[in-house]
Amino acid sequence: MTYNYPHTIENSIGEKIIFLKEEKTNSDDKVFFEGFVEPGCGPTFHTHLKQDEELTVVSGKMGYQYFGQEPKYLTAGESVLLKRGSTHKFWAEGEPLHAKGWVSPANSFVFFMTVLYGAQNKSGKGQPETFDGAYLTTKYRSEYDIPEIPSFVKKTIIPFTYFIGRLLGKYKNFKDAPTPVK
C-alpha cells in the first residue's frame, strides 16, 4: 500500500501522527513522523518485533517505560531509542506532548498504525473495533505484539474472531495490505 506524504492519522483517544516521509537506503528504510499526544494518553505496552523506534521530545514531557522497569521521563531535546524486541510504552506526562521520531525498517508500520487508529475510532476507545483488531493481531503477529493480551485470547479468541471476520467479508478493504515480515 502506498501513501502520499505527509499522511496524518488521529485516534479518538488523544493521539495524532503525521507521517512525514519514507527514506530508502541500500540496507534499510525509515519512516519519519511527528506525534502529538494529549496528557495521560499514549499506547499501551507493545513490542515492535522487527523495528527500532526513536522518539525525540520537541515540547512537553514524555514518560516512557520498559516492561518490568520503572518509568523514565524526557523533556525537550531529549531522545530515547526503543530497540526492536523491547516491550515499552510512552505517554504525555502532565501536558501535551509533541515528539518527532522514526521507525526502521518501515515494513508495515504506516499501514498498521493507520488501520489501528481507524479501528480505535470505530470503537471510540483505546481497544480497537473487534474485527479490525483481530485482523491486525493475527495478520501482523510476526511484527507486533501486545503482551498484555492474555495468551488464551491471542491463541484462541482472536484467531477465531479473525476467521469469522473472513467469513463475513469484513476484510475486503484490506486487499492491498502489505505482506507481513516473517
C-alpha positions in Angstrom: 0.0 0.0 0.0 1.4 3.4 -0.9 0.8 6.6 1.0 1.2 10.2 -0.1 3.3 12.1 2.5 2.5 13.9 4.7 -0.1 11.3 5.8 -2.0 12.2 9.0 -3.8 9.9 11.3 -5.6 10.7 14.6 -7.5 8.5 17.0 -10.3 9.2 19.4 -8.2 8.9 22.5 -5.8 11.8 22.1 -3.1 10.7 19.7 -2.1 12.1 16.3 0.7 11.1 14.0 1.9 12.9 10.9 4.0 10.6 8.8 6.4 13.0 7.0 8.4 10.8 4.6 9.9 7.5 4.0 13.6 7.2 3.1 15.1 4.1 1.5 18.7 3.2 1.6 20.6 0.2 0.3 20.2 -1.7 3.5 17.0 -0.3 5.1 14.2 2.2 5.1 12.9 4.6 7.7 9.6 6.3 8.1 9.8 9.7 9.8 6.9 11.2 11.8 5.7 13.8 14.2 3.5 12.8 17.1 1.1 14.7 19.2 -0.3 13.2 22.4 -2.7 14.6 25.0 -1.8 14.4 28.7 -2.1 10.9 30.1 -2.5 9.4 26.6 -0.2 7.1 24.7 -0.1 3.5 23.5 -0.3 0.5 25.9 2.7 -1.8 26.3 3.6 -3.0 22.9 6.6 -4.6 21.1 7.9 -3.9 17.6 9.5 -7.3 16.9 11.2 -6.2 13.6 11.8 -2.5 14.1 13.7 0.1 16.1 11.9 3.3 17.1 13.4 6.6 18.1 11.5 9.4 19.8 12.8 13.0 20.5 10.7 15.4 22.5 10.0 18.7 20.8 7.9 20.1 23.6 6.1 18.8 26.7 7.2 15.9 28.9 7.2 12.3 27.8 7.1 9.4 30.2 8.3 6.0 28.9 8.7 2.6 30.4 10.1 -0.7 29.5 8.0 -3.6 30.7 9.0 -4.6 34.3 11.1 -1.4 34.8 10.4 1.9 36.5 9.2 4.8 34.3 11.6 7.4 33.0 11.0 10.9 31.7 12.2 13.1 28.9 11.9 16.8 28.2 12.5 19.0 25.1 15.6 17.9 23.1 16.0 14.5 24.8 15.6 11.2 22.9 15.1 7.5 23.5 15.9 4.7 21.2 13.5 1.8 21.7 15.2 -1.3 20.2 13.3 -4.0 18.4 12.0 -6.7 20.7 11.8 -4.3 23.7 8.3 -4.1 25.3 7.6 -0.5 26.0 5.0 2.2 26.3 5.1 6.0 26.4 2.7 8.8 27.3 2.3 12.6 27.6 3.1 13.5 31.2 1.1 16.4 32.6 0.9 18.5 29.4 0.5 17.9 25.7 3.5 16.2 24.1 5.0 16.9 20.7 7.6 14.5 19.6 9.5 13.6 16.4 10.8 10.3 15.5 11.4 7.4 13.1 10.8 3.7 12.8 13.2 1.5 10.9 12.7 -0.6 8.9 9.4 0.8 8.0 7.9 -2.5 6.9 4.1 -2.3 7.5 4.2 0.5 10.2 2.3 3.2 8.4 -0.4 0.8 7.3 -0.6 -0.9 10.7 -0.9 2.4 12.6 -3.4 3.8 10.1 -5.7 0.8 10.5 -5.2 0.7 14.3 -6.2 4.3 14.7 -9.2 3.8 12.4 -10.2 0.8 14.5 -9.9 2.8 17.7 -12.1 5.5 16.1 -14.7 2.9 15.2 -14.8 1.6 18.8 -14.4 5.1 20.4 -11.8 3.8 22.9 -8.3 2.5 23.1 -9.2 -1.0 22.3 -9.7 -1.3 18.5 -13.0 -2.5 16.9 -13.2 -6.3 17.3 -12.8 -7.5 13.7 -10.2 -4.9 12.7 -8.3 -5.7 15.9 -8.4 -9.4 15.2 -7.2 -8.7 11.6 -4.2 -6.7 12.8 -3.3 -9.0 15.7 -3.5 -12.1 13.5 -2.1 -10.9 10.2 0.9 -8.9 11.7 1.7 -11.1 14.7 5.2 -11.6 13.3 5.9 -7.9 13.5 3.9 -6.5 16.5 2.8 -7.9 19.9 0.6 -6.6 22.8 1.9 -8.6 25.7 -0.9 -7.5 28.0 -3.4 -9.6 25.9 -3.7 -13.0 27.7 -2.2 -15.9 25.8 -5.5 -17.8 25.6 -7.1 -14.8 23.9 -4.2 -14.4 21.4 -4.1 -18.1 20.6 -7.9 -18.9 20.5 -10.3 -16.0 20.7 -8.5 -13.6 18.3 -7.9 -16.2 15.5 -11.5 -17.4 15.8 -12.7 -13.8 15.5 -10.4 -13.3 12.5 -11.9 -16.4 10.9 -15.5 -15.2 11.5 -14.5 -11.8 10.1 -13.2 -13.5 6.9 -16.4 -15.5 6.6 -18.4 -12.3 7.0 -16.3 -10.4 4.4 -15.0 -7.9 6.9 -11.5 -7.6 5.4 -12.2 -6.8 1.7 -10.9 -3.2 2.4 -7.5 -4.7 3.3 -6.9 -6.4 -0.1 -3.9 -4.2 -0.8 -2.4 -4.6 2.7 1.3 -5.1 2.8 2.7 -8.6 3.3 3.8 -9.1 6.9 7.5 -9.6 7.5 8.3 -13.1 8.7 
